[in-house]
Amino acid sequence: MGQPLFHSRCNRERPVSGLWLAAGTLGLCLAWSALTTPAGRAAEAAGSLADGAEAALVDQAPATSSGRYLTAAEEPWIVVRAGALALHKSGNQRNVLLADANTGQALLTTASTTPGWTAGAEIDFLLRLGADQYFEFDWFTLGNWTRQYGVDLNGAPVNIGLPIEAASISTFAQFRNYEFNLRRVLSDDFTILAGFRYIELNDGFQLYYDASSSGITEDAWVRAFNRLYGFQIGAQGALFRRGPWQLDGWVKSGVFGNSAGNNTDVLLHGANVVLPSIRARKSDAAYVGDLGLRATRQLGEHLQLYGGYRLMFVDGVALGANQYDNISTFYSGTGAAAMVTNGSQLYHGAELGLILAY
């Protein structure tokens, strides 16, 4: 037995469009200009000192639980937002792993498991640098999306040419995010940001084939990883205010470099064969878009409760299931183990936590 039990179709890679890079570069230039250009701000600051200006600000500022309203002069120096995330991840590309040898019906695929929901934590820290300017550090982590699916075949004939007693697939994924942003408040209702973002996205699966009637079992691990780094721009705006309640909307977008890799290991038990491991690497461009709605309720002078909805889209990444065809080609001796970075993922769900401001 000189090759693993992999069997699949050919997969074509879809390159990430260079238009993302041009659009992202232009957006960064515009955002940096807005962040660093003081034109018009001096006039606005002078106007706020005029008689009656404080009363106008009071009409728009959020209230505390005691009914006292915050003015622009009370803009906080430190804001910490901490909470929990619960996000759903989109499914995997479908590759047929095992099929009935007579009917062609798929018995096990890379999409047999449904990723579903997972929970994570988020901490966002804001430090006031000066009038209307903040430094922001935002961190969150999500993991593990772990699912398992198995089938009992009882030696039924399948497409790989060996009678399989049982087979299973386990999938897993993790997501970690680090952001360093500069934020500028343009008005009571609108803030822009620009900054650096780093993302770790890991995705993979494990296969197990039991062909014990032939004296063979197989374990295979496919681990794809991505390290995204680059610049993003974004904005946040107040959509609704009434008493202690406020509803904000926000969006962030950026083009990133992606240092991706695929580590694959296959062990055949019962066959005097040692299969080489795969260590493939590739650098490519990727895109990340992030948006959401967040409602807040003032609980006290310094404390708020928040809850909201978040949507993230990631494109141009390596996913475990997307590597399968090239892995099969490599172990069958008909091609190289080239990296595939054409994957995309959609994450969406809820967030809940507290905001502390001083």
N, C-alpha and C positions, 0 to 999 in steps of 0.2 A: 504494500500500500504506500505509494510514493507521493500522494497528494491528499489534502484534506477533503472533507465532504462538501465543500463549497460548491454551489452551482447557481448561476444567475445570468441575467442579461447584461448587455453593454449599457453604460450610462454616459451621457454627454454632459460636459461641464458648461455652465452658462456664465460667462464673465460678467463682472460687475461693471456697469456703464461708467465711463469717464466723465459723463455729465454731472454725476454727483460731486466729483472733485472740483469742477469749475464752479458749480453752484455754492458749494461749501466755502470755497476760498473767497468768493465775492461777498457772501454773507458775513464771514468773519471780518473782512475789511470794513464793511458798513457798521457792524456792531462795535468794533474797536474805536471807530471814529466817534460814534455816539457816546461811548464810555469815557473818552478822553477829551472831548471838545466842550469847553465851558460856555460856548456861545448861548446867550439867552438865559443862562442860569442866574447870573448876577442880577439881571432885571427882575427875574421872578422872585429872588430872595428879597430884593429891595421892596417890591410890591407887597410882600407878605407882612412888612412892618407897618404898612399903612393902617389908619384907623378902620376898624371893622373887619380886618383880615382874619383875626382869631375867631370871630363869630362865624365866618364863612367856613373855616376849617372844622369847627365844632360840628357843623351840620353834616359833614362828610365823614368824620372820624368814627371808629368803632367805639362802642360803649363798654365799660366794665360792668361786672355784675352789680356793683353798687350804684350804677347810673351815671358815674363820672366819665366824661369823654376825654380821650387822649388828644392832645394837640401836636402839631408838627415839632414843637420844641421838646416834646417828650419822646421823640424817636428813640427806640431802645439801642443800647450799645451791644448787647449780646442776646441772640435768640437761639434756643435749642429746641428742635423738633425731634421727638423720639416716638416710635410706634412699631406696629406690626403690619406685614404685607401678606396677602393670600392671593396668589396668581395662578392662572391656568395657562399651560403651555400647549402650543399646537403640536400635532402628531408628527410621526416620522414618515420619511419617504418609504413607499411600499416596494420591497424587493421580495420575490418568492424564494424562500429558503427550501421548503419541501413541498412537493406536489404529488398527487396520485399518479402513478406511472401509467395507469390505464385511461383515466378520464381527464387528467391535466388539472384537476381541481386543486387549488392552493390549500395546503394543510397548515403551513407555518410561514409567516412573513415577518419582515422587520417592522411592520405596522400592526402586528397582532396585539401589542400592548397599547393602551391609551394613557398618555402621560398624566392627564388629570391636573389636580391642584396640589400646590405645596405652599408652605408658610415660610416667612422669613422676617428679618428685623431691619429697621432703617434708623439711622441717626443723621440729622442735618444740623450743621452748626453755622451760624451767621455772626460775624464780627464787624461792627461798624468801623469803617476807616476814616470817615469824615462825613461832611454834609452829603446825604443822598448816596453814599457809596458803601458797599459791604463786600467783605470777603466771605465766600461760602465753601464749606467742605461737606459733601454729601456722600454717605456710605450706606449700601444695603447689600444683603446677601440672601440668596434663595437656594435651597437644596434640601434634600435630594428629591428629584422626580424619579422615583424608583418603582418599577412595575415588573411583573413576571407573568408569563403565559406558557403553558405546557400542553402537550398532546400525547395521548397513548395510541400508538399505531399497531402494536401487537404483531410486528413483523410484516406489515403490509408493504407491497412493492411501491417504491417511490422513485423520484427522478434521478437520484444519485447512484442508483445501481446496487445498493445494499439494502437488505431488509432492516428497517429501523423499528426497535421496540418502543422507544419513547424519545421525545425531543422537547426542548424548552428554550425560551429566550427571555433574558432579563435586560431591561433598559434602564439607563440612569442619566441624569443631567444635573448640572449645577450652574449658578449664575452669581457673579460677584461684581459690584460696581463701586468705583471710586471717582469722585469729581472734585475739581478745584476751580471755582468760578469767581469772577468779579461781577457784581451786580450794581446797577445804577438805577435809582428811582427817578423816573422822568416826571411823574405826577402822583397824586394820591392814589390813582387807580392803575398805574402802569409802570412796570419795571422790566428792564432788559438785562441780559447776562451774556457773558462769553467766557470760555474757560477750557481747561484740559480735562479729558475723561479717559479713564482706563477701565477696561472690562475683561474679566475672565469668564469664558463660557466653555464648559466641559460637557461632552455628550458622547455616549457610547452604548455598547450592548455586549452581553455574554451569551454564547450559544452552547448548548449541550446536546450531543447526539449519542443515544445508546443503541449501538448495533452489536449487543453482547452475543447474539446468536452467531455472529461472525467473529467473535472474539475481539471486537474493537469498540472503543468509546472515544469521543472527541470533546475537548473543551477548547473554546475559542474566545478570546477577549479582543474587542475592537474599541480603542479609546481615542477619540478625536478631541483636540483642545485648541482653543483660540485665545490669543492675547491681543486685544484691540486697544489702540492708543491713538489719540488725536484730539482735535479741537472741535468745540461745538458752540453754537449760539442758541439763544432762546429768549423767551419773554413770559411774563406773568401779569395777569390783569384781573382787577376786581370786576365781577359781573353783576353782583347784587349785594346790597347792604341794607339791613334793617335792624335797628336796635343792637342786640348783642350778636346777631347773625351776620355772616359774610360768606359769599361764594366766589372763589377764585378759579380761573382757568390758566393753564400753563402749557408750554410746548418747548421742546429742545430737539435740536437736529444737528448732526455732524457726520463728516466723512473721516474714516479712521484707517490707519494701517493695521493689518492683521497678520500676526506671526502665528501660523497654524501648523498643527502637526497631527500625525496619526501613528499611534503605537499599537501594533497587532501582534498577538502571540497565539499560537495554535499548538495544542498538545494532543498527540495521538497515543492512546493507551492500548496495548495489545499488538502494536505493529512496531517492528524494529526500524523506525524512521524518526529522525530528528528534523523538524521543519524549521527553516530560518524565520526569525522574527522580522517584522516590518517596522522601520523607523523612517517615516517620510516627513518632510518639512516643506513649507511653502509660505511665501509672503505675498499678500494681495491687498486689495482695497475692500473696505466694508462700509456699510451705512447703518446708523442707529437713529431712529426717531422715537421720541418719548413725549407723551402728552397726557393730560388728565384734568379732572375737576376735583376741587377740594373745598368742603364746607367747614367753617369754624364757628364755634360758639364760645363767647367770652365767659369764663367761669369766675374770674377775679381780676384784680388789677394787673397781675403778671401771668395769669394762666388761661389757656384756651384748650378746648377739646376739638379735635379735627377728625374728619372721616371723608373718604373720597373714592374715586375710581381712577385707575391708571391703565394706560395702554402703551406697550413698547413693541417696536418692530425692528428686527435685526436682519440684515441681508449681507451675503457675501462671506459666510462662515462655513467651517468644516463641521459636518455632523456625522455621527457614527454610521447611520444607515446609508448615507450618500457614498461612503467609501467601499461598500460591499462589492460592487461590480469589479472595481479595480483590484481589490484583494483577491477575488476569485480568479481574475485574469493572471495575476502574479503566481498564485500557487498552482495553476494549471500549466504554467510555463509558456503562456502565449503573450505575455506583456509585462510591463513594469508596474510597480506599485505606486502610481502617480497619485498625488493629493488632489482632492476635489473640494473646492471652496465655493460651491454654488448654492449652499444651503441658506434657508431663511426661516426665522422663527417669529411667532406672534405670542406675546404674553399680555394677559389682561386680568384685572381683578380689583380687589378692594384694599384700602389702607385705613388704619385707625390708630390714633395716638393722642399725645398731649404736646402742647407748645408752651415753653417757658420763656418769658422775655423780661430783660432788665435794662 
